[in-house]
Amino acid sequence: MKKLPIGLQTFSKLIEDDYIYVDKTALIYNLITTYQYYFFSRPRRFGKSLLVSTLADIFSGDKELFTGLAISSLPYDWKKHPVIMISFADISYRTPDELEQGIKISLQRIAREYHIVLSQEFTSGQMLQELVITLAQTAQVVLLIDEYDYPILQHLHNEQSAHAMREQLKSFYAVIKGLDKYLRFVFLTGVSKFSQTSIFSGLNNLNDISFAPEYSALLGYTHDEIVTYFQPYLEAAAKDNDYSVDQLLLHITEWYDGYLFTGIKNTTKMYNPFSVLLFFSRKTFANYWFATGTPTFLINLFKKYNYAPQDFERIEATASELGAFEIEQISLKTLLFQTGYLTIYGVDPISKNYILTYPNKETVDGLFEYVFKSITHQAPSYLSSIVAQVMQALSHEDFKQLHTLLTSFYAAVPYTIKIDQEKYYQTIFYVLFKLVGADIVVEQPTNVGRIDAIAQTKNTCYVIEMKLNATADAALQQIREKKYYQAYETLGKKIILVGIAFDVASGNVSEMKYENL
């Protein structure tokens, strides 16, 4: 049985050491025979570095490595080209000077491999120019830059530092366009795309394929790829979890599928490759991708601008908003999309805007747990315990116990962040029900107003109204008078009306009542 390539980013190692390689070379063939300059963005740990490594081996003419793969049967010439491959994730970036020195060290190392000596007096841009021109005496050069934006993203918490990093990189990238006649192929990857007014202003001939439907499956795994390449692991994990293979696939889909990088209908959704591999290794469902390092600046932005997680359940964005952002005006929805916490759900037929949502259970659980822990400072065991108890209370329709648990949950939030707004209470409620696994929608519009929350489990639909400094009876009366439940009567589920009263002085639930419809 082939080994799982967990954490491996070198194509030749995967092939030579008998790891699983999900064959993307047919798509890569189309890429390298169609155009010369590319930019491609994807979230972290989606396989960008492995893609860059694969491109390096193709352009190095190592045909034997690709025996049996799709590209081996396609009319590629396998001409050998000098390859310059730089990963900014491997370069020091604490200060602009350290970044400049790190780029120069990386270029000098590559130059030595080709027996070229670069002057120490050169800037990093001059070094790149000299290296490309010298290498091009034998054949056109291939330039591969992985994680081009990494030094900027690591400084987003400090606008001044981020600006300095951007300017340093801008001067380096600016030389590439002038090297056109020496270059066979240029490929840049990253998480974000800074707008044409900044880092890409000197490199405006890049073809951004991040949203191109023909390359939507270039990174990540499709359902068919999981079934084809991981069958032995599917069978082992199914046995370990006491599922059939089909049942297991449904759970894998719920946890790790859902990524869509284009608004074109019928485009295949992608599974997170990092999480899928770790699941097959450990045979346990968990938040693997989220746990590898959620950027602190995301949570800081939630706090700074009083964003609520439910604000991003279904949110619209233009193509230009998703495609780029600037340090001076960071849009959280753009950042959440580019870093993989939101994905494309569809396109609004009237506005033509993209509709974004959370892709899967892993991102919902991970992000919401992180948000809750950051505002309550409670141990993870507290949250998992209360979530389990809420699930049990809902399954038994034990509203007395649910009232007790909600009171405990709200009490865990420090007084300093409480606000006299219904949205605060709604947010805590929303986070809890999301973690329980309920399908919850808040502020659902109707022809007579907005429903505070609709929460659905497998067999039950809860129509919820919340009141501040009022009674639970008043909340129930509003549901009945405005007939908020009517749109859900055809679902075939039991409908329960829930009225919740909050006391602003205590910042907690004062009363909770329910009735079966």
Disulfide bonds with the S-S distance in Angstrom:
none
